[in-house]
Amino acid sequence: MARHEFQPGKLVAGFFLATAGVVYAGDAGGWWDTPWFVMIPLLTGGLCLAGVVALVALGVRRRRAGSRRAAARAADRGPEDSHVPG
């Protein structure tokens, strides 16, 4: 099975969409009465939170990739290429 990168924004979006589905199904099944205006903040708030989480994850991923590239460049130079003044 091929591995893929973890995307927490999609996880958060999926959680809120599944929660909205459960709330709607419970209302349709007669288990509880959900006012119509509950779904709008639930979905928009969840999608906004998912966007924020995705942006934070992107920032962390870029920062880690940058530090890995810097470490790889430093390792490629080796001790003979380093210049110590003095």
Secondary structure, DSSP 4 states (H G I P E B T S, - for coil): -------HHHHHHHHHHHHHHHHHHHHHTTSS---GGGHHHHHHHHHHHHHHHHHHHHHHHHHHHHHHHHHHHHHHHHHHH-----
